[in-house]
Amino acid sequence: MKVKISAPNRLIIAKLEKGDDIYKSLSKIVLDNDIKTGVLWMIGAVAKARIGYFNEESRKYEVHEINEPCEISGVSGNISLKNGKPFVHAHIHVSDKTGKTYGGHLLEGNIISVTGELFILESKETIERKKDPAFDLDLFAIE
C-alpha cells in the first residue's frame, strides 16, 4: 500500500442540466478550471445510462446500456493526470423504477434527464497515472 497525504484546495459545485452528458461535462469542468487532482461526487437523474465493466481476460470494457430513465444513486471518482493532462476516472450507480440497481465505469452516453448535482474537491497535491504492465492500464503512481 502507498499513501499520499494532501490538503484540499477548493470546492467546485456545478449543476448539470437536461441533455448534458455526464462524462463530457465532468471533463469540461475539470479542463476549464485547471483541476489536476481531486475527488468528485454527484447525484441526480438520467434519461439513459451507459456503463462499462472492465473484463480482465479480454482487457476491454464491456458496455451495458440502460435505455430508460433512472435515478443516479451516485457518481464517485477521481481526477488525476494521465500523460500530463487532467483525466476523470469515475463510476456510476443508477436505479430504475423498480429499484433495480446497475453500476460500473462511467462512460460517455449518460444523459441527464432532470439535473445532476456535482461536487469536486480539488487537492493541492498532484497525482499522476502511469502504465501498469500487469493490467495494461494507467493506474495511480504513488511513490
C-alpha positions in Angstrom: 0.0 0.0 0.0 1.2 3.5 -0.8 -0.3 6.6 0.7 0.0 10.3 -0.1 -1.5 13.0 2.2 -2.9 16.2 0.7 -4.9 19.2 1.9 -7.9 20.3 0.0 -7.6 23.3 -2.3 -11.0 24.4 -3.5 -14.6 23.1 -3.7 -16.2 23.3 -7.1 -20.0 23.0 -7.2 -21.9 22.5 -10.5 -25.4 21.8 -11.8 -25.7 19.6 -14.9 -28.8 20.2 -16.9 -31.2 18.2 -19.0 -29.4 16.8 -22.1 -25.9 17.1 -20.6 -23.6 14.1 -21.0 -22.1 13.5 -17.5 -18.6 12.3 -18.6 -18.2 15.1 -21.2 -19.5 17.7 -18.6 -17.1 16.5 -16.0 -14.1 16.6 -18.4 -15.0 20.1 -19.5 -15.4 21.4 -15.9 -12.0 19.8 -15.0 -10.3 21.4 -18.0 -11.9 24.8 -17.7 -11.0 25.0 -14.1 -7.5 23.6 -14.4 -8.1 20.8 -11.9 -5.2 18.3 -11.9 -6.1 16.1 -8.9 -9.3 15.7 -6.9 -12.3 13.7 -5.9 -15.9 14.0 -7.2 -19.4 13.1 -6.1 -22.8 13.5 -7.9 -26.5 12.6 -7.6 -29.4 13.3 -10.0 -31.3 11.6 -12.7 -30.5 10.3 -16.3 -32.7 9.7 -19.3 -30.5 6.7 -20.1 -27.3 5.2 -18.8 -24.2 3.7 -20.4 -21.9 1.8 -18.0 -18.7 -0.1 -18.5 -17.3 -3.3 -16.9 -13.6 -3.9 -17.3 -13.1 -7.6 -18.3 -9.6 -8.6 -17.1 -9.4 -11.5 -19.5 -10.1 -9.5 -22.7 -8.6 -6.3 -21.2 -11.6 -4.4 -22.7 -14.6 -2.7 -21.4 -17.9 -4.4 -21.9 -20.7 -1.8 -22.4 -24.1 -2.1 -20.7 -26.9 0.3 -21.7 -30.0 1.1 -19.7 -32.4 2.8 -22.1 -34.9 4.2 -19.6 -35.0 6.9 -17.0 -33.0 6.2 -13.9 -32.1 7.8 -10.6 -28.4 8.4 -10.1 -27.7 6.7 -6.7 -24.2 8.1 -7.0 -21.3 9.0 -9.2 -18.0 8.9 -7.4 -14.5 9.2 -8.8 -11.2 11.0 -9.0 -9.2 13.3 -11.2 -5.5 12.8 -11.9 -3.0 13.5 -14.6 -2.7 11.0 -17.5 0.1 11.8 -20.0 0.3 15.2 -18.4 -3.4 16.0 -19.0 -6.3 16.0 -16.5 -8.2 12.7 -16.6 -11.6 11.8 -15.0 -12.0 8.3 -13.7 -15.5 7.7 -12.2 -18.1 5.0 -11.6 -21.8 5.5 -11.6 -24.7 3.7 -9.9 -28.3 4.1 -11.2 -31.6 2.5 -10.3 -34.6 2.0 -12.4 -38.3 2.5 -11.5 -38.4 -1.0 -9.8 -35.3 -0.2 -7.7 -33.0 -2.5 -9.7 -29.5 -1.0 -9.5 -26.8 -1.0 -12.1 -23.3 0.1 -11.6 -19.9 0.3 -13.2 -17.4 2.6 -15.0 -18.8 5.9 -16.1 -18.7 6.2 -19.9 -19.9 8.8 -22.4 -23.6 8.4 -23.0 -25.1 9.0 -19.5 -27.5 11.8 -20.4 -29.1 14.0 -17.6 -32.9 14.0 -17.6 -33.6 16.4 -14.8 -30.5 17.5 -13.0 -27.1 16.5 -11.8 -25.7 17.9 -8.6 -21.9 17.8 -8.6 -19.2 18.5 -6.1 -15.5 18.3 -6.9 -12.9 18.7 -4.1 -9.6 19.7 -5.6 -6.4 18.5 -4.0 -3.3 20.7 -3.5 -1.1 17.7 -4.4 -0.9 16.2 -7.9 -1.4 12.5 -8.7 -0.2 11.1 -12.0 -1.2 7.8 -13.7 1.4 5.5 -15.2 1.0 2.4 -17.3 0.9 -0.8 -15.2 2.1 -3.6 -17.4 0.3 -6.3 -15.4 -3.1 -4.8 -16.4 -2.1 -2.6 -19.3 -4.0 0.2 -17.6 -2.9 3.7 -16.5 -3.1 3.5 -12.7 -2.2 5.9 -9.8 1.6 6.3 -9.5 2.1 7.0 -5.8 5.6 6.6 -4.6 
